[in-house]
Amino acid sequence: MTQTSTVTLPPVVRPGAVAWTGDNPFIYLKTDPDGQWSSLSVYFRIAASKYGPGRAAVVVENPYDAAAGGARVVLTDNEELARFLVRDFVAKFVLFRPSPVMEELEYVGGAGFETVLEGDDWTELATAGARSVTMTWRGLGTPFAVDVPGPDSGTGLHEMFAVFRIADGAEVTVDGRRLPGATIERDFLNGRGQSAGMAISETWVEDQ
């Protein structure tokens, strides 16, 4: 009589609803390496969410000084999605949490988007009429994958999966004006890296 063994496989389907999946690169700049962040910028290319697909370029200049003014704008082709991303995700990310201006961003709909790849440089352009945002990441590094559990993620409510490529440097231009400042080296996940990079195939799943 031949005996058969039963192999129990680990679960391969994550519980919890997928909030969104797509790309979410970032650029954080400082004019003084020892001072506050002078601007915080993120880009979204969403493949699927409860608000559908869409793209958004989010720029918050002088994020911690409401009186200082500056570029505080969101260019998007899906405003409902963009407002959801800013409200439920960006505003909860650790660098954005102290900002008093996250509810005062200007949303500009009907934007068009273009991606330009040149070797290890990556540029995202967003335009809506006379308004424009250009984000460029230079010298992108080797991809690495992460799985961040809910309590440690940016919202504290979602498990986050992504592939990252950290840049050597980056720049942001709004309406033809390059924002002042540069990236700085900082702690990032389990290592060190500049404060700009690509988050590719990023997926946020409601923590269970």
Sequence and secondary structure as in RCSB ss.txt:
>XXXX:A:sequence
MTQTSTVTLPPVVRPGAVAWTGDNPFIYLKTDPDGQWSSLSVYFRIAASKYGPGRAAVVVENPYDAAAGGARVVL
TDNEELARFLVRDFVAKFVLFRPSPVMEELEYVGGAGFETVLEGDDWTELATAGARSVTMTWRGLGTPFAVDVPG
PDSGTGLHEMFAVFRIADGAEVTVDGRRLPGATIERDFLNGRGQSAGMAISETWVEDQ
>XXXX:A:secstr
            S  S EEEEEE  EEEEBSSTTS  SEEEEEEEEEEETT SEEEEEEEESTT GGG   EEEE
ES HHHHHHHHHHTGGGSTTTTT S TTS EEE S EEEEEEETTEEEEEEEETTEEEEEEEES    EEEEE G
GGSSSSSEEEEEEEEE SEEEEEETTEE S B  EEEETTEEEESEEEEEEEEEEE  
